[in-house]
Amino acid sequence: MLDAFDFETQGRPTITICHDTFERAARNHATALGLPDLPLLVEPAPRAGNLTTDADALAERGLERVVAALTAR
């Protein structure tokens, strides 16, 4: 979060990736740093040790959001 803050305050766009279980904390932290609209890419956290999430599908779903966050501003 602090790296994203540093880059964003320098005018460099970012997107921060976090698991859904940490989304609330990430948004609170970004707000506390004065960046309530900091772009986040929220991914599902593995449940009960299950790491069989389809990484290719997650990447495909997140790609458009990443590109938009890094180029739209």
C-alpha positions as CSV (number, residue, x, y, z in Angstrom):
1,M,0.0,0.0,0.0
2,L,2.8,2.4,0.8
3,D,4.5,1.8,-2.5
4,A,1.2,2.5,-4.3
5,F,0.9,5.7,-2.3
6,D,4.4,6.8,-3.2
7,F,3.8,6.1,-6.9
8,E,0.4,7.6,-7.0
9,T,1.5,10.8,-5.3
10,Q,4.2,11.1,-7.9
11,G,1.6,10.9,-10.7
12,R,2.4,7.3,-11.6
13,P,-0.7,5.1,-11.8
14,T,-0.9,1.8,-9.9
15,I,-3.2,-1.0,-9.1
16,T,-2.9,-3.0,-5.9
17,I,-3.7,-6.7,-5.9
18,C,-5.2,-8.2,-2.7
19,H,-7.2,-11.2,-1.6
20,D,-10.8,-10.6,-0.9
21,T,-10.3,-11.3,2.8
22,F,-8.1,-8.2,2.9
23,E,-10.2,-5.9,0.8
24,R,-11.7,-4.0,3.7
25,A,-8.3,-3.5,5.3
26,A,-6.8,-2.4,2.0
27,R,-9.6,0.1,1.3
28,N,-9.3,1.5,4.9
29,H,-5.5,1.8,4.5
30,A,-5.8,3.6,1.2
31,T,-8.4,6.0,2.7
32,A,-6.2,6.7,5.7
33,L,-3.4,7.6,3.3
34,G,-5.7,10.0,1.5
35,L,-6.3,7.9,-1.6
36,P,-9.8,6.5,-1.2
37,D,-10.1,5.7,-4.9
38,L,-6.9,3.8,-5.1
39,P,-7.5,1.0,-7.7
40,L,-7.6,-2.5,-6.3
41,L,-7.8,-5.8,-8.0
42,V,-9.5,-8.1,-5.6
43,E,-8.8,-11.8,-6.1
44,P,-10.5,-14.7,-4.3
45,A,-8.4,-16.1,-1.4
46,P,-7.8,-19.8,-1.4
47,R,-10.3,-21.5,0.9
48,A,-9.4,-24.3,3.2
49,G,-6.0,-24.8,1.6
50,N,-7.6,-25.2,-1.8
51,L,-5.1,-23.8,-4.4
52,T,-6.9,-25.2,-7.4
53,T,-8.3,-21.9,-8.5
54,D,-7.9,-21.5,-12.2
55,A,-5.1,-18.9,-12.4
56,D,-5.5,-18.4,-16.2
57,A,-9.2,-17.5,-15.7
58,L,-8.3,-15.1,-12.9
59,A,-5.6,-13.4,-15.0
60,E,-7.9,-13.1,-17.9
61,R,-10.7,-11.5,-15.8
62,G,-8.2,-9.1,-14.2
63,L,-6.2,-8.1,-17.2
64,E,-8.7,-5.5,-18.5
65,R,-8.9,-3.9,-15.1
66,V,-5.1,-3.8,-14.7
67,V,-4.6,-2.2,-18.2
68,A,-7.4,0.4,-17.4
69,A,-5.9,1.3,-14.1
70,L,-2.4,1.8,-15.5
71,T,-3.4,3.8,-18.6
72,A,-6.7,5.6,-17.9
73,R,-5.3,8.5,-15.9
